[in-house]
């Protein structure tokens, strides 16, 4: 537990005490510390986090699912409210596109509680703004949605 708390106090990627294999318990500890409303469930080597985010009083609560699977890009999905059909910055499986692979490379040493949750909160804010105005105000990289793969 002391190692996990030390990692959370530092503002950089999680270190695994010279371990090369991803440690899901570090991810679970970080999420419990920063987002206690999220529950975790282990499914093999994968960890699924589910919880609510309340961004602003005038916006609805969002129930989010995040699948962490080591070095594979975390899959973030909005469970509720139901998103409009074909929202911007989503993949064909309806998971959120939070970053472009040319600008950021996910690896298991990074914390879901830091990068992924921060970007998920921003994505929700930008989505709600887009619903009202039709303009996506968040950072983006031009790309064709037909070319979008799991980046």
N, C-alpha and C positions, 0 to 999 in steps of 0.2 A: 504494500500500500504506500509506503514511503516513496518508492521509486515513481509510482504513478502521480503522487502529489507533486514531486519535484518536477516531473515532466510538464504538468499543467502550469506550474509557476513560470516555466521558461516559455518564451514566445517563439518557438521554432519547432521543427518536426520532432516526432517522438523517436527516441533512441531505444534500442532493444538490447542493451548490454552485450554487444558483440554477437547477437543472434541474427542470423540471416533470414530465418523463417518469421513471417508475420505473427504478431501476438495479439489475438483478438481481445484478450483481457485488458490490454492497454487502451484499446478503443472503447471498450465497455466502461472502464473507469473514468476516462475523459468525458464521455457522454453523461454518465451519472453525476459527475461533478458540475459540468457546465449546463446541462439540460436535463435536470432530474425528472421532468415530466415525460421523457422518452423511456420506454421500456425496451429491453433487449431480449432477443431469443436466439440461441445458437442453433444452427442447422448445419451440421458437419463443420467445415472450416469457415462457413459463412456466419455472419452476425446480421440479424435484421433488427433495426431500431424503428419503433413506431411511437409517434407522439404528436402533440398539438403545438402549433406556433401561433402566437397572438402578436401580430406585427404592430398594429395601430388600432386605437379604439373604433375608428370608422370602418375598419376592414374586418371581414369574417375570420374566424379561427380556421386554420388549415391543419388537417391531419396529414402527416407526412410519413412515408415509409422510406427507409434508407437501407440498402443491402450492401454490406461491406464484405468483400471477398479478397482480402490481401492486396495484391498488386493490380487487380482488375478494377477499372473505374467504378466507384460506388454508384449504384443505381438509385436515384432519388425519384420517388413517385408521389404525386398528390392523390391521396385517397378521397378527401373531401375538402372543400366543395368540389363538385365535378367541374373540370375545366371545359371551356368552350371547345368546339371541334377545331382541330388543327391550330392550337395556340402557337405563338412564336417560341423559338428556342426550346423545342422538345424533339425527342427522337421518335422514330416510327412506333416504338413500343410505349409511347406516351411518358417515358421518363424525361426528366428535365435535363436540358443541355446547359450546364453551368459554366463551362469553359471550353475553349478550343484547344485541341491537342497540340497545336503549334505554339501555343502560349503557355501551357502548363502541362506537366507530366505527373500523373498520379503515381504514387508508389505507397507501399504498405507502411512506410515510416511516417507518413503524414497523418495528421489526426482528422477524422471525420468531424469531431466537435469543433475544430477550428476552421479549416478551409471549406469543407462541404456545407456545414451548417451556416456559416456566414454568407456563402453564395446562395444558398437556398432561401434565406431570409430576403436577400436582395432580389432574387428572382421573383418572389411573391410580390414584393413592393412594385417592381417594374411591370409585372403582369397586371396587377390591379390598375396601375396608371394607364397601361395600354388598353385595358377594357374601357376606361373612361374617355380616352383621347384618341386611340388608334395609333399612338406613337410609342415606340419602345425607347425609353430614355437610358437604358443600361448600356454598358459597353458591349460591343458585338464585333464579330469578324464576318465580313461578307462571305456567304456560301450559299450554295443551292441546296434546298431542303431534300431534293431527290438524291443528292450525293451524300447526305448525312448518314454516317454509320455510327456504331458505338465508338466514339472518339475517346 
